[in-house]
């Protein structure tokens, strides 16, 4: 797909812009600006009121003021290092302009005595005398029109000044073409958004603070463009994935009914709905690409198992993959009793399977005798062959990006993919990260899960906490003790866990306390976990490695040290490790006083609610999107303009609009489709452009 000629001037070199030389171009790279079009999306984040005043008397210093003055006498410095002063007079007041390290000949030319000049800068009072140090602007009266009454302030990086950026932006704006409209006309009218060209110009010429807000029409329009382009990319990825023919997998419902009749509890309405959505997808001749999002303890395992049974009922096989061996073993243990009820052969395959035992499993798998396989990514090694794989379930999605999802689909001929995540994500972020998937949400808890009692404890009361643990151990209970990740350094983090392990071992006795942290060899980590799972050790001191998925029903106490430095979602995940058995469970959030305002707010929210979705929304409001899922591994796109905290509601509109467009015009050939192609070029959606090329 070739770039539309109307965009050529925006893709030229930066040095083709007026006032941009090699040095400025190099400096602009620090702001991710490498072509003129990037300047269009480098939006001002603040503004300075440069409205004309008759006199400095009209303002209260310190403040920025713009006045016309008559230049008086120059007072060059007598000694080196002293400032150069120039007396000036506006309509009502005499004051001084002050310059440091300035050349006299330059100042004589800039501000000749006896002439009138328009000056703008910050006025301050020094010993009751008004002074302006280094005015931002000095103009002849006839040039006054060049100074906007409200001047935009741009982000800067080393080697750049506001003047240089403003000049480069101005030059880029001269190249902005009129482009055909890509936004749905009804939506544009309803929102009252300007055309693209007008929106770009307006964002760079704000008339007041209101024009800089995310709610300003021009900014909303550009934010929507960005979200829409992103969703078109994901929708193209989704249709490319679905274009690969799937197999229509129709379950008979026989095995599922048998399992449900023999369960000690009835599934929740949310579980029934999710199973129904998944089964309906599997019955389609297109590949399924669905996300199952459920909070800690919402019963994802049962939903996953029923989905796997659909594959088995249809004469096929299912596989469930987990990111670590511990989790794979746990899934296996959790599914085993269900598989027995269904009379389906379930096997576990991990890196530990060796030799003859491994060979026997692989042969049974290839013959179709194993209905459901559970494993780590080892199930995708070359020698693992399925008889008829229909469904792949991937646990803990955020360890995987869109690219790996596509790879996974390539393993089976036409495997349906279901991804499970226990991390509740606010809707806008879920759409940003998983917009190429359909989403099923488990938003209610199965009956019988007891709420976890959550309490805040000051670190000074650590001895009481240890005493409390001692009693609990005597009663046969188990506990987690989570140490903080200090300074983000693995080494320091490891030291804090080691030290806590030593003090607890001294207090509670040898052999009672175990330790797991990120620096240990995987085998030692697994062994320490296994001792805790089997109940040999009663207290497990750990860094956050236990956040995902570990299930020890007998563990009913969770102590989190320095809870105030953890993120909300992380605290919620950690707390979800307890409350899985019959016992009343407690989570103690230990904090170091004094608590900051945000620290207190986080811990209070946690004490008030166990609803992961509400917690995630709060987290987004407090921390922002990038931090929420850890930008490095989230695969979250970097948006230049869109602000997911404040404009997140636009994301859902963008998704349905993008999907509707591609249903009507899969190859973007219509006039609106052609306009969308220009948008994808403008916003560097290379992947989308490649996907259209492929189609």
Buried (B, 14 or more C-beta within 10 A) or exposed (E): BEBBEEBEBBBBEBEBBEEBEEEBBEBBEEBEBBBBBBBBBBBBEEBBBBBEBEBBBEBEBEEBBBBBBBBBEBBEBEEEEEBBBBBBBBBEBBBBBBBEEBEEEEBEEBBEEEEEBBBBBBBBEEEEEBBBBEBBBBBEEEEBEEBBEBBBBBEBEEEBEBEBBBBBBBBBBEBBBEBBBBBBEEBBEEBEBBBBEBBBBBBBBBEEEEBBEBEBBBBBBBBBBBBBBBBBBBBBBBBBBBEBEBBEBEBEBEBBEEBBEEEEEEBBEBBBBBBEBBBEBBBBEBBBBBBBBBBBBBBBBBBBBBBBBBBBBBBBBBBBBBBBBBBBBBBBEBBEEBBEBBEBBBBBBBBBBEEEEBEEBBEBBBEBEBBBBBBBBBBBEEEBEBBBBBBBBBBBBBBBEBEBBBEBBEBBBBBBBBBBBBBBBBBBBBBBBBBBBBBBBBBBBBEEBBEBEBEBBEBEEBEEBBEBBBEBBEEEBBBBBBBBBBEEEBEEBBBBBBEBBEEBBEBBEEEBBBBBBBBBEEEEBBBBBBBBBEEEBBBBBBBBBBBBBBBBEBBBBBBBBBBBBBBBBBBBBBBBBBBBBEBEBBBBBBBBEEBEEEBBBBBEBBBEBBBBBBBBBBBBEBBEBBBBBEBEEBBBBEBBBBBBBBBBEBBBBBBEBBBEBBEEBBEBEEEBBBBBBBBBBBBBBEBBBBBBEEE
